[in-house]
Amino acid sequence: MDQVKDTLRALVRIGYDGRVYKTFRGPAAKIRFDNEVKVLRYLEEKGCTFVPKLLESDPEELRIVTTNCGGRVDHLDDERRREIFAELEPFGVRHDDAETRNVTYRKTDGRFCLIDFEFATILDDKEANGRPA
């Protein structure tokens, strides 16, 4: 497995099968784990195709397994970054950590994707830009 991220909050690895393995740790790990699982399930239900699909979740180990949404993006201008994160709101979600480190690029279809939903918020109907959440 390739290690992608090792911080106080999470350990992220990509398996040889292409899946992403994320283990939550540090402050409020259980809350962040629960939120990411909830948001990823919600986005899948809403048909959002530019986020990872949740394949497994283990609340005992605070670990999730998701599909891979592409490679890391190192540079993105502010306007384009804002546009990419704004695409989530019609699906009823605000990312709440709208940084380039949470954007990936999927070569198979040339699509920017979003990852890391541990701080995301599911919006109410009024906040979701007119589209029912």
N, C-alpha and C positions, 0 to 999 in steps of 0.2 A: 504494500500500500504506500502511496505517496502522501506525505504529510503536506498539507496546504496551509494550515493555520494552527498555531499553538500559543494561545494566550491564557490569561487568567480566567477568561469567560468561556472559552471553548477550545476543543481540539477537533480539527476537521481534517479528514483524510479522504483520498479518492482511491477506491479499491481497483484491483486489476480488472474487475467486471464493469468499471466505469461509474459505479454508484458512489454517492457521496455519503460519508459516515461522519456525523457530527455528535460529539459528546459535550453536554453542557456542564459547566462547573463554575465555581466562584459564587459571588453574591447573587442571591435570588435565582439560582440555577433552575429550580423546580418551576418557578413562575415563568421564566423565560422559555423553558422547554414547553410547558403547557400552552403558552401563547403561540409559539411557532407552530405547534401541531394544530391548534385550533384554526389559525389563519391559513395554513396550507390546505387543510381540509375544506375550508370555506371557499378559497380561490378555485380549488378543483371543482367544487360543486357549481360555481359560477361560470365555469368554462374558460378560465384564464389560462392561456397557453404559453405565457412567457415567464413562468415561475416553475421551480422544481415540483415534481409530484412526490408526495409522501408515500414511500413504499413500506416503511416499518417505523414503529415508535415503541420504545421500551422505557416506561416510566420508572422502573426500578433503577436502571442504569443511566437514566436521563440522556438517552441516545436516540437519534433518528437516522433513518436511511432514506435518501432521496435520489431522484434521477439527477443526472448531471446536466446543467444548463449552459455549458460552454466554458470558454477560457476567460481568464482574468482580463479586465480592461484596465490599462494603466493610465490612459489620458482620455478625458472627455471634457468638452467645454461646458460651462455652467448652464447655458441655455439648453443644450441637448440633454444634459443630465436631468434638468427639471422636467423636460418633456417626457422622458422615459418614466420617471417616477409618477408623473401626473396620469399616465396611462392606467395606473392601478385604480384610481379613484372611481371611474365608472363601474368597476367590479366591486366597489364597496369597501376598499381598503386604502388606508394611508400608511406608507412605509415607516415613517418616523425615524429613519436613519438613512436619509437620502444622500448617501455619499458614493463616490465612484467605486469604492471597494466592494459595494454591494451590487455592482452591475457586471454582468458577464456577456460574452458574445458567442452566439451559437452559429458556427460556420455552416452547418447543414442547411440553414434557411436564411442566413444573414440577419439574424434577429438579435437585438439587445434583450437580455433577460435580467430579472431581478432575483436576488437571493437574500437570505438572512432576515427572517421575519420575526425575530424574538421580541422586538419593540413595536411591531406594527399594531395598528388600531383598525378594528372593523367599524366602519362608519354607520351612522343611522341613515335613514332614507333621505333626509334633507341634506346631509353632508356629501352624499354620493353623486353629486352633479346631476341630479334629476333622474338617475337610473335607480330603480328599487334595489336595495341591498338585500 
